[in-house]
Amino acid sequence: MEKERDRVFQAGTTDETRKKLQQKTAQKITTMGWGCFFIWLGIFLWVHFQTGYFLLGLGALIMGMQLTRRRFDVPVQHFWVAASIVAIIGGAWDLIETELPLVPVLLILAGSGMVLVAIWGKRDFPGR
C-alpha cells in the first residue's frame, strides 16, 4: 500500500487520477477492515471472552481503519470515528461492571448536546 500512497502524492498526477487512486486505496482499506472484523468476530466466538473485550477490540479496529485512511490521504469517515468511540466506551463500561446503565446515560448526553447546539450553536445554516 506504500506504493499506492507514493503514486497518490506524485507531483505529476492530475486531480482525476489522484481521486481514482484514493478511491482504490479506500476500497482496499475497507476490505482489509472487514477482513479484520471477521477474524476478530471469529476469535470472540471461539474463545468466549467478555463482550467488553469484543467492543474494545472493535472500537480499536474501526479507529485504526480511520487512522489508516488519514495516513493515505483518504477522507476520514466521521460517523465511523464516532462509532469507534462509542464501542470503546461501551466496552470499557461493560468491563468495569457499573450499576449505571450505559444506554440511558448516552441518550441523556446526546439529547443534552443537541439542545445546547440548538441554543448556542451556529446561527446560520449554509446551503439551506
C-alpha positions as CSV (number, residue, x, y, z in Angstrom):
1,M,0.0,0.0,0.0
2,E,3.0,2.3,0.4
3,K,3.5,2.2,-3.4
4,E,-0.1,3.4,-3.8
5,R,0.5,6.2,-1.3
6,D,3.5,7.3,-3.2
7,R,1.6,7.3,-6.5
8,V,-1.2,9.4,-4.9
9,F,1.4,12.0,-3.8
10,Q,3.4,12.1,-7.1
11,A,3.8,15.7,-8.4
12,G,2.6,14.9,-11.9
13,T,-0.8,13.3,-11.1
14,T,-3.9,15.1,-12.1
15,D,-6.8,15.6,-9.7
16,E,-8.9,12.9,-11.6
17,T,-6.0,10.3,-11.3
18,R,-5.5,11.2,-7.7
19,K,-9.2,10.7,-6.9
20,K,-9.2,7.3,-8.6
21,L,-6.2,6.2,-6.6
22,Q,-7.8,7.5,-3.4
23,Q,-10.9,5.5,-4.2
24,K,-8.9,2.4,-4.9
25,T,-7.0,2.8,-1.6
26,A,-10.2,3.5,0.3
27,Q,-11.7,0.3,-1.1
28,K,-8.6,-1.7,-0.1
29,I,-8.7,-0.2,3.4
30,T,-12.4,-1.1,3.8
31,T,-11.8,-4.7,2.5
32,M,-9.0,-5.1,5.0
33,G,-11.1,-3.7,7.8
34,W,-13.9,-6.1,7.1
35,G,-11.5,-9.0,7.0
36,C,-10.0,-8.0,10.3
37,F,-13.6,-7.7,11.7
38,F,-14.5,-11.2,10.7
39,I,-11.2,-12.5,12.2
40,W,-11.9,-10.6,15.4
41,L,-15.5,-11.9,15.5
42,G,-14.3,-15.5,14.9
43,I,-11.8,-15.2,17.8
44,F,-14.5,-13.8,20.0
45,L,-17.0,-16.6,19.2
46,W,-14.2,-19.3,19.6
47,V,-12.7,-18.1,22.8
48,H,-15.9,-16.8,24.5
49,F,-14.4,-13.9,26.4
50,Q,-16.4,-11.0,27.8
51,T,-18.4,-8.8,25.4
52,G,-16.5,-5.7,26.7
53,Y,-13.3,-7.0,25.2
54,F,-15.0,-7.6,21.9
55,L,-16.3,-4.0,21.9
56,L,-12.9,-2.6,22.8
57,G,-11.3,-4.5,20.0
58,L,-14.0,-3.5,17.6
59,G,-13.6,0.2,18.5
60,A,-9.8,-0.1,18.1
61,L,-10.2,-1.8,14.7
62,I,-12.6,0.9,13.4
63,M,-10.4,3.7,14.8
64,G,-7.3,2.0,13.2
65,M,-9.1,2.0,9.8
66,Q,-9.9,5.7,10.0
67,L,-6.3,6.5,11.0
68,T,-5.1,4.4,8.0
69,R,-7.5,6.4,5.8
70,R,-6.0,9.6,7.2
71,R,-2.4,8.3,6.7
72,F,-3.1,7.5,3.0
73,D,-4.8,10.9,2.4
74,V,-8.3,9.4,2.0
75,P,-11.1,11.3,3.7
76,V,-11.9,10.2,7.2
77,Q,-15.5,9.0,7.8
78,H,-16.6,10.9,10.9
79,F,-19.5,8.5,11.6
80,W,-17.1,5.6,12.0
81,V,-14.9,7.7,14.3
82,A,-17.9,8.3,16.5
83,A,-18.9,4.6,16.3
84,S,-15.5,3.5,17.4
85,I,-15.6,5.9,20.3
86,V,-19.0,4.6,21.3
87,A,-17.7,1.0,21.0
88,I,-14.7,1.7,23.2
89,I,-16.8,3.4,25.8
90,G,-19.3,0.5,25.7
91,G,-16.5,-2.0,26.1
92,A,-15.0,-0.1,29.0
93,W,-18.4,0.3,30.6
94,D,-19.0,-3.5,30.3
95,L,-15.6,-4.3,31.8
96,I,-16.0,-2.1,34.9
97,E,-19.4,-3.6,35.6
98,T,-21.0,-0.5,36.8
99,E,-24.6,-0.4,38.1
100,L,-25.5,2.6,35.9
101,P,-26.9,1.5,32.6
102,L,-25.0,2.9,29.5
103,V,-27.8,3.5,27.0
104,P,-29.9,5.9,29.1
105,V,-26.7,7.9,30.0
106,L,-25.7,8.1,26.3
107,L,-29.2,9.2,25.4
108,I,-29.2,11.9,28.0
109,L,-25.8,13.1,26.9
110,A,-26.8,13.1,23.2
111,G,-30.1,14.9,23.9
112,S,-28.3,17.5,26.1
113,G,-25.7,18.1,23.4
114,M,-28.4,18.6,20.7
115,V,-30.3,21.1,22.9
116,L,-27.1,23.0,23.7
117,V,-26.1,23.1,20.0
118,A,-29.6,24.3,19.1
119,I,-29.4,27.1,21.7
120,W,-25.7,28.2,21.4
121,G,-24.6,26.6,18.1
122,K,-24.2,28.2,14.7
123,R,-26.9,30.6,13.9
124,D,-26.8,30.3,10.1
125,F,-27.2,27.1,8.1
126,P,-25.3,27.4,4.8
127,G,-26.9,25.7,1.8
128,R,-30.4,25.8,3.2
